[in-house]
Amino acid sequence: MLKILKILISLGIAVALSVLGVLYWKVSSPLAMTGERVEFHVASGSSLRSAAREIHAAGIGVEPWLFVMLGRVLRVETSIKAGSYEINRGISALDLLRKLTKGDVTLTDITFIEGWTFRQMRERIDAHPDLRHDTRGLSDAEVMRLVGAPSGGAEGAFFPDTYLFSKQGRDVEVLARAYRTMQRHLAREWDARAPGLPYADMNQALIMASIIEKETGREQDRPMIAAVFVNRLRQGMLLQTDPTVIYGMGERFDGNLRRRDLQTDTPYNTYLRVGLPPTPIAMPGLASLRAALHPAQSSALYFVARGDGTSQFSKTLDEHNQAVNRYQRAGR
């Protein structure tokens, strides 16, 4: 009897080892796939079982029951991460589970350009095929509430940069990151600002930075342009900057700024209204933020484009008129 029991135990162990061997072979062997590369999405809050069904439906030959059992054996069945995934032929069920628990999601990106308006930024977001468009159709005020800024304006409040996100990520999350990034940069530059600047608060510094951004794409000129505008503010002079007039015209601007446009009053017409406009006019980059808060030491009050991307700065109106004649009127 004892001999028979030993034989049965040995057979049981052999069977168990065989089953374990088969199961290990199954979870470590390459999965069948409908293509060389397959994408799938795991929704937020998904269980391992529902994720396995989604993976199977995407064309990956994983057996849901086996995948769930593997997760339970490894004690990771509640550790999978939501997001979009991309896998290549040759992956095993074990490697796939590791990928899900690490949150090794497929990333893509979106770029917001210095000088863009919030309208342009939203158009870029709405056109991006890999974003979930939760903000489409919402007002600017509703978008700002969602990103955590219920009392702030949208224009200029987001930092221009390239942002990575998981495919089918929420657009509001990308916007919130861009908003927080701008607030962080602005606060840091404000705390380190030069003394005696004519800004009442950080928002006015942001407005100035947006004007500087639109006035030049040349980083070296920005501190001098900032100096001109700061000097004008201190003396109560009109800023007389075309980009603010253009912004105030909105969709009426057809690419040509005419004399009558400079004589038409809007809250943004700095040829008619003293001081800064009421809001930023674009997204400034870091160089423009720093220029606004660290202007060059200069008494210049005027500048004119030379036509090669640089600017000529002048201290007096006579000098400025001479520069205009030299660099602009002579070329007409």
C-alpha positions as CSV (number, residue, x, y, z in Angstrom):
1,M,0.0,0.0,0.0
2,L,2.8,2.4,0.9
3,K,4.6,1.6,-2.3
4,I,1.4,2.4,-4.3
5,L,1.0,5.7,-2.5
6,K,4.6,6.6,-3.3
7,I,3.9,5.8,-7.0
8,L,0.7,7.9,-7.0
9,I,2.6,10.9,-5.3
10,S,5.4,10.6,-7.9
11,L,2.8,10.5,-10.7
12,G,1.0,13.5,-9.2
13,I,4.3,15.5,-9.0
14,A,5.2,14.5,-12.5
15,V,1.8,15.5,-13.8
16,A,2.0,18.8,-11.9
17,L,5.5,19.5,-13.3
18,S,4.3,18.7,-16.8
19,V,1.3,21.0,-16.4
20,L,3.5,23.8,-15.1
21,G,6.0,23.2,-17.9
22,V,3.2,23.4,-20.5
23,L,1.9,26.6,-18.8
24,Y,5.3,28.2,-18.7
25,W,5.9,27.3,-22.3
26,K,2.6,28.9,-23.3
27,V,3.2,32.1,-21.3
28,S,6.8,32.5,-22.5
29,S,6.3,31.6,-26.2
30,P,5.6,34.3,-28.8
31,L,1.9,35.1,-29.1
32,A,0.1,34.8,-32.4
33,M,-0.6,38.2,-33.9
34,T,-2.6,39.5,-36.9
35,G,0.3,41.8,-38.0
36,E,3.9,42.7,-37.3
37,R,2.7,45.4,-35.0
38,V,-0.6,45.7,-33.1
39,E,-2.0,48.6,-31.1
40,F,-4.6,48.4,-28.4
41,H,-6.0,50.6,-25.6
42,V,-6.6,49.8,-22.0
43,A,-9.3,52.1,-20.6
44,S,-8.9,53.7,-17.1
45,G,-10.3,51.4,-14.4
46,S,-10.1,48.3,-16.6
47,S,-9.7,44.9,-14.8
48,L,-7.1,42.4,-16.0
49,R,-9.9,40.3,-17.4
50,S,-11.4,43.2,-19.5
51,A,-7.9,44.2,-20.6
52,A,-7.3,40.6,-21.8
53,R,-10.5,40.7,-23.8
54,E,-9.5,44.0,-25.4
55,I,-6.1,42.6,-26.3
56,H,-7.6,39.5,-27.8
57,A,-10.1,41.5,-29.8
58,A,-7.2,43.6,-31.2
59,G,-5.8,40.6,-32.9
60,I,-3.3,39.2,-30.3
61,G,-3.6,35.5,-29.6
62,V,-3.6,35.7,-25.8
63,E,-6.0,33.4,-24.0
64,P,-7.9,35.6,-21.5
65,W,-8.2,32.9,-18.8
66,L,-4.5,32.1,-19.0
67,F,-3.6,35.8,-18.9
68,V,-5.8,36.4,-15.8
69,M,-4.3,33.3,-14.1
70,L,-0.8,34.5,-14.8
71,G,-1.6,37.9,-13.3
72,R,-3.0,36.2,-10.2
73,V,0.0,33.8,-9.8
74,L,2.4,36.8,-10.1
75,R,0.1,38.9,-7.8
76,V,-0.1,41.8,-10.3
77,E,-3.7,41.4,-11.4
78,T,-4.6,44.9,-10.0
79,S,-1.4,46.6,-11.1
80,I,-2.1,47.1,-14.8
81,K,-1.9,50.7,-16.1
82,A,-4.3,52.4,-18.5
83,G,-3.2,53.8,-21.8
84,S,-2.4,52.9,-25.4
85,Y,0.1,50.2,-26.1
86,E,1.9,49.1,-29.2
87,I,3.5,45.6,-29.4
88,N,5.6,43.9,-32.0
89,R,5.5,40.3,-33.2
90,G,7.5,38.0,-31.0
91,I,6.2,39.2,-27.6
92,S,5.1,36.6,-25.1
93,A,2.2,36.7,-22.7
94,L,4.7,37.1,-19.8
95,D,6.4,40.1,-21.4
96,L,3.0,41.6,-22.4
97,L,1.9,41.4,-18.7
98,R,5.1,43.1,-17.6
99,K,4.5,45.8,-20.2
100,L,1.0,46.4,-18.8
101,T,2.1,46.5,-15.2
102,K,5.1,48.9,-16.0
103,G,2.7,51.2,-17.9
104,D,5.0,51.0,-20.9
105,V,2.5,52.9,-23.0
106,T,2.9,54.2,-26.6
107,L,3.8,57.9,-26.5
108,T,3.3,60.6,-29.1
109,D,3.7,64.4,-28.9
110,I,2.2,67.7,-29.7
111,T,4.1,71.0,-30.1
112,F,2.9,74.5,-29.3
113,I,4.9,77.3,-31.0
114,E,6.1,80.5,-29.4
115,G,3.9,83.4,-30.6
116,W,0.8,81.3,-31.1
117,T,-2.6,82.5,-29.9
118,F,-4.8,80.4,-27.8
119,R,-7.1,80.0,-30.8
120,Q,-4.2,78.5,-32.8
121,M,-3.3,76.3,-29.9
122,R,-6.8,74.9,-29.7
123,E,-6.9,74.3,-33.4
124,R,-3.8,72.3,-33.2
125,I,-5.2,70.2,-30.3
126,D,-8.5,69.6,-32.1
127,A,-6.7,68.4,-35.2
128,H,-4.4,66.0,-33.4
129,P,-5.5,62.4,-34.2
130,D,-4.0,60.8,-31.0
131,L,-5.8,63.0,-28.5
132,R,-9.1,62.4,-26.8
133,H,-10.9,65.7,-27.5
134,D,-12.7,66.5,-24.2
135,T,-12.4,70.2,-24.7
136,R,-13.7,70.4,-28.2
137,G,-16.6,72.9,-28.4
138,L,-16.1,74.2,-24.9
139,S,-15.6,78.0,-24.2
140,D,-12.2,79.3,-23.3
141,A,-13.6,80.0,-19.8
142,E,-14.7,76.3,-19.4
143,V,-11.3,75.1,-20.6
144,M,-9.5,77.3,-18.0
145,R,-11.8,75.9,-15.3
146,L,-10.8,72.4,-16.3
147,V,-7.1,73.1,-16.2
148,G,-7.4,74.6,-12.7
149,A,-7.5,78.3,-13.5
150,P,-11.2,79.4,-13.2
151,S,-10.4,83.1,-12.8
152,G,-7.6,83.5,-15.3
153,G,-7.7,84.4,-19.0
154,A,-6.6,81.8,-21.5
155,E,-4.4,84.0,-23.8
156,G,-0.7,83.6,-23.0
157,A,-1.4,81.3,-20.1
158,F,0.2,78.2,-21.6
159,F,3.9,77.5,-22.2
160,P,5.0,76.8,-25.8
161,D,6.9,73.5,-25.9
162,T,6.7,69.9,-27.0
163,Y,4.6,67.7,-24.7
164,L,4.6,63.9,-24.7
165,F,1.4,62.0,-23.9
166,S,0.0,58.5,-24.2
167,K,-2.0,57.9,-27.4
168,Q,-5.7,58.6,-26.8
169,G,-4.7,60.7,-23.7
170,R,-7.1,63.5,-22.7
171,D,-6.4,66.9,-24.3
172,V,-7.3,68.6,-21.1
173,E,-4.4,66.9,-19.4
174,V,-2.0,68.2,-22.0
175,L,-3.4,71.7,-21.6
176,A,-3.1,71.5,-17.8
177,R,0.6,70.5,-18.1
178,A,1.2,73.5,-20.5
179,Y,-0.6,75.8,-18.1
180,R,1.3,74.6,-15.0
181,T,4.6,74.9,-16.9
182,M,3.9,78.5,-17.8
183,Q,2.9,79.4,-14.3
184,R,6.1,77.8,-13.0
185,H,8.3,79.6,-15.4
186,L,6.5,82.9,-14.9
187,A,6.7,82.7,-11.1
188,R,10.4,81.8,-11.1
189,E,11.3,84.7,-13.5
190,W,9.1,87.1,-11.5
191,D,10.8,86.2,-8.3
192,A,14.2,86.9,-9.9
193,R,13.1,90.1,-11.8
194,A,15.1,93.2,-12.1
195,P,14.2,96.0,-9.6
196,G,12.0,98.9,-10.4
197,L,10.0,97.5,-13.3
198,P,6.8,99.2,-14.2
199,Y,4.6,96.1,-13.8
200,A,1.8,95.9,-11.2
201,D,1.9,92.1,-11.1
202,M,3.0,89.0,-12.9
203,N,0.2,89.2,-15.4
204,Q,1.5,92.5,-16.7
205,A,4.9,91.0,-17.1
206,L,3.3,88.2,-19.1
207,I,1.6,90.7,-21.3
208,M,4.9,92.4,-22.0
209,A,6.5,89.1,-22.7
210,S,3.8,88.3,-25.3
211,I,4.4,91.6,-27.1
212,I,8.2,91.0,-27.2
213,E,7.5,87.5,-28.6
214,K,5.5,88.9,-31.5
215,E,7.9,91.8,-32.2
216,T,11.0,89.7,-33.0
217,G,12.1,86.2,-33.5
218,R,15.7,87.2,-32.7
219,E,16.6,86.2,-29.1
220,Q,19.5,88.7,-28.9
221,D,17.2,91.7,-29.6
222,R,14.6,90.8,-27.1
223,P,16.2,92.5,-24.0
224,M,16.6,95.7,-26.0
225,I,13.0,95.6,-27.2
226,A,12.0,95.1,-23.6
227,A,14.1,98.1,-22.6
228,V,12.3,100.3,-25.2
229,F,8.8,99.3,-24.0
230,V,9.8,99.6,-20.3
231,N,11.3,103.0,-20.9
232,R,8.1,104.1,-22.7
233,L,5.9,102.8,-19.9
234,R,8.0,104.7,-17.3
235,Q,7.6,108.0,-19.3
236,G,3.9,107.5,-20.0
237,M,4.5,107.2,-23.8
238,L,2.4,105.2,-26.1
239,L,3.9,101.8,-26.8
240,Q,2.9,102.0,-30.5
241,T,3.4,98.3,-31.3
242,D,1.8,96.8,-34.4
243,P,1.2,93.3,-33.0
244,T,-1.2,94.5,-30.3
245,V,-3.2,96.4,-33.0
246,I,-3.3,93.3,-35.2
247,Y,-4.5,91.2,-32.2
248,G,-7.3,93.7,-31.5
249,M,-8.5,93.5,-35.1
250,G,-9.1,89.7,-34.8
251,E,-10.4,88.2,-37.9
252,R,-10.6,91.6,-39.6
253,F,-6.9,91.5,-40.1
254,D,-6.1,90.4,-43.7
255,G,-2.3,90.5,-43.6
256,N,-2.0,94.2,-44.2
257,L,-1.9,96.8,-41.5
258,R,-3.2,100.1,-42.8
259,R,-3.2,103.7,-41.4
260,R,-6.9,103.5,-40.7
261,D,-6.3,100.4,-38.6
262,L,-3.9,102.4,-36.4
263,Q,-6.5,105.1,-36.0
264,T,-9.4,102.6,-35.1
265,D,-9.8,102.3,-31.4
266,T,-9.8,98.9,-29.7
267,P,-8.6,97.9,-26.2
268,Y,-5.4,96.7,-27.9
269,N,-4.6,99.7,-30.0
270,T,-1.4,100.9,-28.3
271,Y,-1.2,103.8,-30.8
272,L,-4.2,105.3,-29.1
273,R,-4.2,103.9,-25.6
274,V,-1.4,104.5,-23.0
275,G,0.0,101.5,-21.2
276,L,-0.2,97.8,-21.7
277,P,-3.1,96.1,-23.4
278,P,-5.6,94.3,-21.2
279,T,-4.3,90.7,-21.9
280,P,-1.4,88.9,-23.4
281,I,-1.6,88.7,-27.2
282,A,0.2,85.3,-27.7
283,M,2.2,82.6,-25.9
284,P,5.6,83.9,-25.0
285,G,8.6,81.6,-24.8
286,L,11.2,81.6,-22.0
287,A,13.5,84.1,-23.8
288,S,10.7,86.6,-24.0
289,L,9.7,86.1,-20.3
290,R,13.3,86.7,-19.3
291,A,13.6,89.8,-21.5
292,A,10.4,91.3,-20.0
293,L,11.7,90.8,-16.5
294,H,15.4,91.5,-17.2
295,P,15.4,94.3,-19.9
296,A,18.7,95.6,-21.2
297,Q,20.2,98.7,-19.5
298,S,19.4,101.3,-22.2
299,S,17.7,104.6,-22.7
300,A,16.4,103.7,-26.2
301,L,12.8,104.7,-26.9
302,Y,12.5,103.5,-30.5
303,F,13.4,100.6,-32.8
304,V,12.9,99.7,-36.4
305,A,13.4,96.5,-38.3
306,R,16.5,96.5,-40.5
307,G,15.0,93.9,-42.9
308,D,17.5,91.1,-42.0
309,G,15.7,90.0,-38.8
310,T,17.6,92.4,-36.6
311,S,16.5,95.8,-35.2
312,Q,18.0,99.3,-35.1
313,F,17.5,101.0,-31.7
314,S,17.4,104.8,-31.2
315,K,17.3,107.1,-28.2
316,T,15.7,110.1,-30.0
317,L,12.9,110.6,-32.5
318,D,15.4,112.2,-35.0
319,E,17.6,109.2,-34.8
320,H,14.6,106.9,-35.2
321,N,13.4,108.8,-38.3
322,Q,16.8,108.5,-39.9
323,A,16.8,104.8,-39.2
324,V,13.3,104.5,-40.7
325,N,14.5,106.3,-43.9
326,R,17.6,104.1,-44.1
327,Y,16.0,100.7,-43.5
328,Q,12.4,100.9,-44.6
329,R,11.6,103.9,-46.8
330,A,14.7,103.5,-49.0
331,G,13.6,99.9,-49.9
332,R,10.2,100.9,-51.1
